[in-house]
Amino acid sequence: MGYLTEAANTVGAQLAGALPGGQGLHAGQMLEGKLKALILLNNEPEFDSAAGVKAKASLNATQMVVTLSPFKANMSFSDVLLPIAPFTETPGTFVNAEGRVQGFHAVVKPLGDTRPAWKVLRVLANLLGLPGFDFESSQDVLKQIRGVDMALVPADKLGNELADAGEGSIALSAAAGLTPAVASIYQLDGLVRRAPSLQLTADARQAASVEGVTA
């Protein structure tokens, strides 16, 4: 039996260690508005999280929110907005569900003085005196993840074993009043949400009518 990932580059995120450890919080807990400070990287919680508009309301209670985005996003609750280049304007790497590493190059040059997110994070880390951010290129970032600079991630890095499997029962019926968090094909990220041509397609208009939104 195999498991399909929920979203693009989910395998890459796990290989990079983007998981809460120790006393760390998962994304849902971070979006509850109880943190003193929060950094949102290419993320608009109102549209990109299961919490939806509730996340927007909760983040108003966070003492400081910093948004890194190519767009004027999260303006209603962000204290700082740092412009970054979208993935189309910087080289990078995706890891698919098979574990195959897929590198890509920038399609066009970044607009104005915009920089890739990893460069902005490097500068912030250097200003704060944090170790481990001495990167000169996106390849330096990639090399920090053991095995990901290979054509195919080693088999011992991937597997279908549920390491956190428990013996508790699973409720198969959804709780009353809860509905699955589902986004239409052209609402999945900030780029497609802001593409007028995509929003005029039949798929986008149909999804908007189902959701009760005027297309």
Residue pairs with C-beta under 8 A, 6 or more apart in sequence:
1 160
2 160
3 160
4 97
5 11
5 97
8 94
9 94
9 95
10 97
11 95
11 96
11 97
11 99
11 153
11 158
12 93
12 94
12 95
12 148
15 95
15 145
15 147
15 148
15 153
15 157
16 145
16 148
17 145
20 26
25 35
27 49
28 49
28 50
28 51
30 38
31 45
31 49
31 51
31 55
31 58
31 59
32 58
33 57
33 58
33 59
33 60
33 61
33 62
34 61
34 62
35 62
35 63
36 62
36 63
36 64
37 62
37 63
37 64
37 65
37 66
38 59
38 62
38 64
38 65
38 66
39 66
39 67
39 68
40 65
40 66
40 67
40 68
40 69
40 74
40 78
41 68
41 84
41 117
41 121
42 68
42 69
42 70
42 84
42 117
42 189
42 190
43 49
43 67
43 69
44 69
44 73
44 74
44 190
45 51
45 55
45 56
45 59
45 74
46 52
46 53
46 55
46 56
46 74
47 183
47 187
47 193
48 189
49 55
49 181
50 181
51 58
52 181
56 76
56 77
59 65
59 74
59 77
60 76
60 77
62 77
64 79
64 80
65 74
65 77
65 78
65 79
65 80
66 78
66 79
66 80
66 81
66 82
67 73
67 74
67 78
67 80
67 81
67 82
68 82
68 84
68 117
68 120
68 121
69 81
69 82
69 83
69 84
69 190
70 83
70 84
70 85
70 86
70 114
70 190
71 190
71 194
72 81
73 81
73 190
74 81
75 81
82 120
83 114
84 114
84 115
84 116
84 117
84 120
85 110
85 111
85 114
85 115
85 116
85 117
86 191
87 104
88 106
88 107
88 108
88 191
89 106
89 107
89 108
89 109
89 110
89 111
89 114
89 116
90 106
90 110
90 116
90 138
91 103
91 104
91 105
91 106
91 138
92 103
92 104
92 138
93 101
93 102
93 103
93 104
93 138
93 142
93 148
94 101
94 102
94 104
95 101
95 102
95 148
95 153
96 102
98 152
99 152
99 153
99 155
99 157
99 158
100 151
100 152
100 153
101 148
101 149
101 150
101 151
101 152
101 153
110 116
116 138
118 135
118 138
118 141
119 135
121 133
122 133
122 134
122 135
125 132
125 133
126 133
132 144
134 140
135 141
139 149
142 148
142 149
143 149
147 153
147 154
147 157
174 180
184 203
184 204
184 207
184 208
184 211
185 192
185 203
185 204
185 207
186 192
186 193
186 195
186 198
186 199
186 201
186 203
186 204
186 207
187 193
187 204
187 207
192 198
193 199
198 204
199 205
199 208
199 215
200 215
204 215
205 215
208 214
208 215
209 215
